């Protein structure tokens, strides 16, 4: 059976095509419309998806009527009574009105996206996000392809919503710029952590579900008006770490499975993820029993909803599932260019499904030396305080970083760098890096590039950042790449 999974009408719309146990295609609407986090589907995206054949069924990533009951409770009356956001109406615009639609609940979609792509036969699953239908923080156990729920927290009691409210409090865009708050946290002290527990939590308890003291959906007002925003960021990050660690410890006691899966938008927090990976290893005595699908937020639920309908393990080959671009240059040629100290754009292979550029839509540079960050920032214009990420040959990762996991092919964990002074461009102020590891089967082109660069320079890693202009989505096709190159002067490979 061919299923088209859809996540749309909220933020960052996406689709996935799954035929039996094969993932044929998965991509984000924003890459086609060129509007970051675009909530709506578009015909260019669907044209590519439908090139894989007409689906027998559409799987929608949440239950619209259940969501409307939550809208009602939240006082969002316009959303509660609007018919414009009903899935069928949106699907009809693209000629998909005559295909049967099945609805999968929001957290079941997250759970299925995690489990059915994972290497595990059984797993403990933790799902934490901001807001969907009612569930905001769920813990469950997968066995025989079925989930048994162990804990559920419901709106407005939401860790993700609280983190987003703090994102807004420090002047950033909620539901989008949480990663900037996470980066800023390293510059502050968590001095307000006790105040956050005092003012916003009634109980951190997974038997009954999380209990916040107040509904933070409308923001925090001017909480701690005169505080440094770095200290506020450090404080909420510390709370996020602690609540997630508590959830993992609670789950470890109740689930029979030693395999852990994290999903939901909170699973994009690679600082907390590092701490959870280390705790899980300590608790179980087992390393590398953690899996986060590289698109753990709501866009990834396009794949999750379709996976839940298929109800079986999928053949996961990696996140390179979108638009295909033929390579224009050899890895050797690109390696020579990078070894000469220049910054290059690489647009080849299938586009990444998920928020991170993992080598197919990336800007690359030699990570060594004090001038690299400045050089790359000429094009990226990202906040000066944020570091870039390294991509490294898997077998060298532990020589350069104190890795919490043996391999991290999707840049999901921070790890202390062993030589921060040698690689200032890819190290944060606290000496950590968000590491991507690569082996041949994960990305043959990138692997060969790193091997050649290593042979030429003695350095087994490169700086890797997303190929996009500030405020724009990742480039998708060759034309986008050429436009980027023309605007920035970065040579395209
Ligand atoms: Fe979600």
Boltz pocket constraint, residues with backbone or C-beta under 6 A from the ligand:
constraints:
  - pocket:
      binder: B
      contacts: [[A, 106], [A, 110], [A, 129], [A, 130], [A, 131], [A, 132], [A, 264], [A, 265], [A, 296], [A, 297], [A, 298]]
      max_distance: 6.0
